[in-house]
């Protein structure tokens, strides 16, 4: 009984936030409340592929700036783990520009994963 063979998170309800900042992670937690039992995990940019492969999140949330760094690679990563990339615009203070839009996008990604 000392080892665990199951995932720590549920891929059907996991959102992965890549590259923070904390305000984006907090926004993701608030916005994901529409998804039953949603869990928000985060990682640094350098760990995105590994974390996505471990978690198989239904959505990968990333700032537009980081996404623009290598959009094709993030899109490929999302395809590999049957996920949906959601690039979001951040304000100069690192906050989400349109949190209400994020709720709708997360819910759409959740529904698409569960079709």
N, C-alpha and C positions, 0 to 999 in steps of 0.2 A: 504494500500500500504506500510505499515511500515515493513512487514515481507516478507521474501523471501522463496519460496518453492523449488527453483531450486538449483542445485549444483553450487558452485562458479567456479569449473573447469569442463572441459569436459573429462570424462573417456577415450574417444577414442583418446585423444591427450595428456594425462598427463603421465609424468615420475616422479616417486617418488625416490628421492635419500635418502637412509637411512644412517645416521651417518656421513655425510660430508666426508672429510673436504671441505672448501670453494673451493679449487682447483678442487675437483671432481664435485662439483655443477656447477662450471664454464665450465668444460669439458662437462658435460651433456647438458648444454645449447647450446654449440657450436655443439655438435654431433647431437642433436635433431632437428637441423635446416632442416634436410631432411624430417621431418614429418610436414605436413601442420598444422599450428596453434599450434605447440607443446608448452606445458607449463611444466615447471620443478618446482616441489615442493620438499621440503626437510623436514626431521624430525630427531630427535634423535632416537637412537636404541630403547629406552624404549617406544617410541610412535609409532613404526612402524605398529603394528597391528591396532591401532585406526586410524591412518592416512590412511592406505591402505583401511580400511573399509569405510572411508569417501569418498575417492577419486576414488577408483576402477581404478588405473592407468593401462595403457597397459604394463608398464615395471617398475620393482623395481630394482634400481641400488644400489649395495652395494659392499664394498671392499671385497676381498677374505678373509681377516682376520676376518671380522665380520661375513661373511657368514659361515665360518668354525666353528664359535662359536656354531651354531645350524642350520646346513644346512637343516635338515629335517623340522624344524619348519618354515623356510623361504619358502621352497618349498610348504608346506601346506598352508601357508598364500597366496602365489601366486595363488594356485589352488582355494582357497576360493573366491578370487576377480577376477578370470579369467585374471590373469596377467602372466608375464614372469619374473623370477628372472635373473638378469644379474650380476654375480660376476665379479669384475674387479681388476686387479693387480695395486697397487699403488707403486710409488717409495718411497724411504726413505723421500723425501721432501713432500710426500702426493699428488703428482701429478699422473695423469693417465699414465700408462706405454705405452699404445697403443691407442691413441685417435681415429685413423682411424678405428680400429677394432670396437670401440664402435658405430660409425656411422652405420656400417653394422648390428650390433646386434640390435640396436634400431629400425632400419628400418624393420628388419625381425620380431621383436616382434610386431610392429605396423601392419604389413601386416597380421600376424597370427591372431591378435585380430579382424581384419576387414574382415576376410574370410567369 
